[in-house]
């Protein structure tokens, strides 16, 4: 069954949201190891800086692999 574009977008969005939460938690733990002291607002802002790129990347890769899958199934 072919994955629709909207389902690709939903999948990519879920991936980014989970990644964002994991990134924030990781930053909170890892930054102090390197002497980087920031507050929660800075952690959230740093994480948001990468959300758009991650969403576009995830969606584009999903569509690429879906196109490859559909081409190979023909």
Beta strands, then each sheet from edge to edge (+ up, - down):
end
